[in-house]
Amino acid sequence: MPRFSLKQLLLATTLVAVGCYALRWASPWWSIVMFYAGLVLILGGILVAINWPGQSRSFWSGFAVCGIAHWLLVFHPGLENGIPAHFPGVFVTHWFSAWSYNQLRPQLTVKPIPIGPAEIESIRGRGEAQYDLMSGFGPGGTPLPNLNSGEDGYFRGWGPGPFFIMEEDFCNVALGLWTLLLAYVGGHISLALYRSRGESTADCADGRG
């Protein structure tokens, strides 16, 4: 039965807390943080696997392989003709992330902060294709009052609200967390296989003796 040290439990608790906070306040900034955190760990794991022998190589090889595999299944760079397009439901982790967002959406509110139309593009330009935000007018020349930024500094919409965390941001953050989780699980599976192989080798040696 695996044993966990107090240091490991504190680290796991910290990571869970950071992950929950990132999901609650999901934004493009948190999406980037999660993506690059996974990228740094996977690249670091590859370097460790190349240079360190034994159990370290086994764990980090499994970590890197599973993390990269999840990226390919979710984002499929260069594989559009072989794998369906990226949308909620194409892979189980994205489907579950989108489903979780729909269940939690009423709790993912963002306090609106009214701002002027000319400020929108400097904050976040969602919606420029449909509305001339810089002029402050919408379709048919109707004025666009009550443009709102969220309290996290990202454009959330116009009108009285309520305003919510965007599904795209929530799913991107969740996919970053899924990558780290599946990579970690893959590393431990690889490590378990390595240890079982070592025990089998030792048993064979004892049998010959």
C-alpha positions as CSV (number, residue, x, y, z in Angstrom):
1,M,0.0,0.0,0.0
2,P,1.5,3.4,-1.0
3,R,2.5,5.7,1.8
4,F,2.5,9.5,1.5
5,S,4.6,11.9,3.5
6,L,3.3,15.0,5.2
7,K,5.3,17.1,2.6
8,Q,3.4,15.2,-0.3
9,L,0.0,15.8,1.4
10,L,0.7,19.5,1.8
11,L,1.9,19.8,-1.8
12,A,-1.3,17.9,-3.0
13,T,-3.5,20.2,-0.9
14,T,-1.8,23.3,-2.3
15,L,-2.2,22.1,-5.9
16,V,-5.9,21.3,-5.4
17,A,-6.5,24.7,-3.8
18,V,-4.7,26.5,-6.7
19,G,-6.7,24.4,-9.2
20,C,-10.0,25.2,-7.6
21,Y,-9.2,28.9,-7.5
22,A,-8.1,28.9,-11.1
23,L,-11.4,27.3,-12.2
24,R,-13.5,29.7,-10.1
25,W,-11.8,32.7,-11.6
26,A,-11.0,31.2,-15.0
27,S,-9.6,33.7,-17.5
28,P,-7.2,33.8,-20.4
29,W,-4.5,34.5,-17.9
30,W,-5.2,31.3,-15.9
31,S,-5.4,29.4,-19.2
32,I,-1.9,30.5,-20.1
33,V,-0.6,29.7,-16.6
34,M,-2.0,26.1,-16.7
35,F,-0.7,25.5,-20.2
36,Y,2.8,26.7,-19.5
37,A,2.9,24.9,-16.1
38,G,2.2,21.6,-18.0
39,L,4.7,22.5,-20.7
40,V,7.5,23.2,-18.3
41,L,6.9,20.1,-16.3
42,I,6.7,17.9,-19.4
43,L,9.9,19.3,-20.9
44,G,11.6,19.0,-17.5
45,G,10.4,15.5,-17.2
46,I,11.9,14.6,-20.6
47,L,15.3,16.0,-19.6
48,V,15.2,14.1,-16.3
49,A,14.2,10.9,-18.2
50,I,17.2,11.4,-20.6
51,N,19.8,12.0,-17.9
52,W,18.7,10.1,-14.8
53,P,18.5,6.3,-14.6
54,G,16.2,4.0,-12.6
55,Q,12.9,5.0,-11.1
56,S,13.3,8.7,-11.9
57,R,13.5,7.9,-15.6
58,S,10.6,5.5,-15.4
59,F,8.3,8.0,-13.6
60,W,9.1,11.1,-15.7
61,S,9.0,9.1,-19.0
62,G,5.4,8.0,-18.1
63,F,4.6,11.6,-17.0
64,A,5.8,13.1,-20.3
65,V,4.2,10.5,-22.5
66,C,0.8,10.7,-20.9
67,G,0.8,14.5,-20.8
68,I,1.7,14.8,-24.4
69,A,-0.8,12.1,-25.4
70,H,-3.6,14.2,-23.6
71,W,-2.5,17.3,-25.5
72,L,-2.7,15.5,-28.8
73,L,-6.1,14.0,-28.1
74,V,-7.5,17.4,-27.1
75,F,-5.8,19.9,-29.4
76,H,-4.6,17.5,-32.2
77,P,-2.1,19.9,-33.8
78,G,-1.8,19.1,-37.5
79,L,-4.2,16.1,-37.3
80,E,-7.5,17.8,-38.3
81,N,-8.1,15.2,-41.0
82,G,-7.6,12.3,-38.7
83,I,-9.3,13.4,-35.5
84,P,-12.6,15.3,-35.2
85,A,-12.4,19.1,-34.7
86,H,-11.9,20.5,-31.2
87,F,-15.2,21.1,-29.5
88,P,-16.9,20.1,-26.2
89,G,-17.4,16.3,-26.4
90,V,-14.6,15.4,-28.8
91,F,-12.6,13.9,-25.9
92,V,-13.8,12.7,-22.5
93,T,-11.9,15.3,-20.5
94,H,-13.2,18.2,-22.6
95,W,-16.7,16.8,-22.4
96,F,-16.6,16.5,-18.7
97,S,-15.1,20.0,-18.3
98,A,-17.9,21.5,-20.4
99,W,-20.5,19.5,-18.5
100,S,-19.0,20.7,-15.2
101,Y,-19.2,24.3,-16.4
102,N,-22.9,24.0,-17.2
103,Q,-23.5,22.5,-13.7
104,L,-21.5,25.2,-11.9
105,R,-22.3,28.2,-14.1
106,P,-24.8,29.8,-11.6
107,Q,-22.0,30.0,-9.0
108,L,-19.4,31.3,-11.5
109,T,-20.6,34.9,-11.4
110,V,-18.3,37.9,-11.9
111,K,-19.1,41.3,-10.4
112,P,-19.5,43.8,-13.3
113,I,-17.6,47.0,-13.5
114,P,-19.1,49.6,-16.0
115,I,-16.5,51.0,-18.4
116,G,-16.5,53.3,-21.5
117,P,-16.8,51.8,-25.1
118,A,-13.4,53.1,-26.0
119,E,-11.8,51.1,-23.2
120,I,-13.1,47.7,-24.2
121,E,-10.4,46.8,-26.7
122,S,-7.7,47.6,-24.2
123,I,-9.3,45.2,-21.8
124,R,-10.6,42.4,-23.9
125,G,-12.0,42.5,-27.4
126,R,-14.7,39.9,-27.3
127,G,-17.6,40.9,-29.6
128,E,-16.0,43.4,-31.9
129,A,-17.1,41.4,-34.9
130,Q,-20.8,42.1,-34.0
131,Y,-20.5,45.5,-32.5
132,D,-18.7,48.7,-33.2
133,L,-17.5,49.0,-29.6
134,M,-15.1,51.9,-30.3
135,S,-17.9,54.1,-31.5
136,G,-20.3,52.9,-28.7
137,F,-23.0,51.9,-31.1
138,G,-24.5,48.5,-32.0
139,P,-26.6,47.3,-34.9
140,G,-28.7,50.0,-36.5
141,G,-26.9,52.7,-34.8
142,T,-28.4,52.0,-31.4
143,P,-26.3,53.1,-28.5
144,L,-24.5,50.5,-26.3
145,P,-24.7,51.6,-22.7
146,N,-23.6,49.6,-19.7
147,L,-20.6,47.9,-21.3
148,N,-19.1,45.9,-18.5
149,S,-15.7,44.5,-17.5
150,G,-15.6,41.8,-14.9
151,E,-13.8,42.4,-11.6
152,D,-10.9,40.3,-13.0
153,G,-10.4,42.9,-15.7
154,Y,-11.8,41.0,-18.7
155,F,-14.7,42.1,-20.8
156,R,-17.9,40.2,-19.9
157,G,-20.6,41.8,-22.0
158,W,-23.1,44.6,-22.0
159,G,-26.5,45.2,-20.3
160,P,-27.5,44.6,-16.7
161,G,-26.0,41.1,-16.4
162,P,-25.6,38.8,-14.6
163,F,-22.1,38.0,-16.0
164,F,-20.3,34.7,-15.7
165,I,-16.9,33.1,-16.2
166,M,-16.6,32.2,-19.9
167,E,-17.0,28.5,-20.8
168,E,-14.0,28.7,-23.1
169,D,-11.8,29.9,-20.2
170,F,-13.2,27.4,-17.8
171,C,-12.6,24.5,-20.2
172,N,-9.0,25.6,-21.1
173,V,-8.1,25.9,-17.4
174,A,-9.7,22.5,-16.7
175,L,-7.8,20.9,-19.6
176,G,-4.6,22.2,-18.2
177,L,-5.4,20.6,-14.9
178,W,-6.4,17.3,-16.6
179,T,-3.1,17.3,-18.4
180,L,-1.2,17.5,-15.1
181,L,-3.4,14.9,-13.4
182,L,-3.2,12.3,-16.2
183,A,0.5,12.9,-16.6
184,Y,1.0,12.3,-12.9
185,V,-1.1,9.1,-13.0
186,G,0.8,7.9,-16.0
187,G,4.1,8.5,-14.2
188,H,3.0,6.3,-11.3
189,I,1.7,3.6,-13.6
190,S,5.1,3.6,-15.4
191,L,6.9,3.5,-12.0
192,A,4.7,0.5,-10.9
193,L,5.6,-1.4,-14.1
194,Y,9.3,-0.6,-13.5
195,R,9.2,-1.9,-10.0
196,S,7.2,-5.0,-11.0
197,R,9.8,-5.8,-13.7
198,G,12.5,-5.4,-11.1
199,E,10.8,-7.9,-8.8
200,S,10.3,-10.3,-11.6
201,T,14.0,-10.1,-12.5
202,A,14.9,-10.7,-8.9
203,D,12.6,-13.8,-8.7
204,C,14.1,-15.2,-11.9
205,A,17.6,-14.8,-10.5
206,D,16.6,-16.5,-7.3
207,G,15.1,-19.4,-9.3
208,R,18.3,-19.9,-11.2
209,G,20.3,-19.8,-8.0
